[in-house]
Amino acid sequence: AAAPPVLRGAALVRFARAVARDGPLEAMREQQDKLGSVFTASLLGLLKVTFLVGPEVSSHFYLAPDSEISQGNLYEFTVPIFGPDVAYAVDLHTRNEQTRFYWDVLKPRSMKANVAAMAEEVENYFWRWGDEGTVDLKQELEQVLMLIAGRCLLGREVRERMLGEVFDLYRDLDNGTRLISTLLPYLPTPAHRRRDRAHRRLRDIFTEAVRSRRNSGRDGSTDDDVLQRFIDSRYKIDGRPMTDAEIVGLLIALVFAGKHTSAGTSTWIGAHLLSDSNQKHLAAAVDEQDQLTAAARRDDGAGQHRPRGGVDHDAIQQMTALHRCIKEVLRLHPPVVAMVRQARSDFTVQTREGEKYTIPAGHTVMSTILVNHHLPHIYRDPHAFDPQRFAPGREEDKAAGPFSFLSFSAGRHACAGESFAYTQIKVIWSHLLRNFELKMVSPFPGTNWSAVVPEPKGKVIVSYRRRAN
Ligand code: HEM
């Protein structure tokens, strides 16, 4: 097998300029047209990054063991954010056990307990909107998601503080996580100093919550939140429970992992569903909610006066039209646009056209999620918003095998919060569609590519009017 074609010198500079000018999707597609679906960018021969475009060349990246392709020290930048007791700051064995804790507390079966708490937060939050008005949707959704995170992950003790100090502290963590931070996480910049201060303060607040829960004598029967489930978790190797510091580190990480990913996705849903060209998709989503509300009214015989709230876990499972809208937004705007790994041994990939390339140990390897999601041999008319592409009979994401839809990554390091994310977004959007007529009054937003998790650029202004019961 051959070495992949190389992008270097002036061509590499032109590529970097194109990324800055046109965004990563256009720039990557242009390179793919020129060089094919596997190519290496070489920075003075010192740093070699091999791009893998498309599901056909992605299986080793996602499925090979850490001994062959690993996260290496590429995630060092998370250590000042999550602290010294968890994730990439600890040895691989402890990290794997901690990953199991994430998966245990966030597994789909645990979502049942969360739906009621999420719905209560959502109803209370949007009750404040009154009958009609205009809002910045992005800001509103960020806030309600913080309240949900507070309630379902951290527990009632911290929930009360989510919109004040904790919200601002997370902003400092975010602002201390830019491109430069991924390369030089310990550079003493003002933003990094603010990040470190925010981390220390969050540690204090969350530690107080863990201690007060431990001292309260309450247990899983009174508080079924992630904090309680972490307190009850045990390491397999020696049966010990987690220390306060470990629980705090995992909680900081969970809120961080879910915050922008969910807020950006929820806002893009508004931008797409409320734009004039997607009226039929909006109508289908509203119709689905009205049918679910009518069915719930029939079931409990509450007649026409039942409020349009009251979603439960079963109703969430039945929201297939809304589910497809969320998935389509995640295809068009994956919050994590690319994943990076370090090749620890040589490996060979075969492209769709049958060419074989060997990627040598030592290369940084990048899976281009955003580009995979726009490949025309997988997705028909890939730039169009078309939730029906996931409907039975079409299922475009399955046609080319796995790795065509990668918003939650895949394989051994996939997102542990996928089910939590879908659930909270459905609770929010089902409430909005059931209770309000909404209209986007600002133009369709562009993408802010400079954020670590690209989000809608600027404000997304929406006017609303409460629907009659
Ligand atoms: C990891 C996407 C929401 C918890 C990841 C990864 C992706 C991802 C791509 C892999 C990152 C990497 O390896 O570099 C998303 C998207 C979300 C979302 C698109 C929302 C739309 C959430 C939420 C939570 C969460 C709400 C928690 C409540 C996690 C955790 C990991 C992770 C714990 C690390 C898993 C591990 O280390 O094995 N997520 N995420 N995510 N996500 Fe999410």
Residues whose N, C-alpha, C, O or C-beta is under 5 A from the ligand:
A	BS01	HEM	T99 Y102 L254 A257 G258 T261 S262 T265 P335 V336 L406 S407 F408 S409 R412 H413 A414 C415 A416 G417 F420 A421
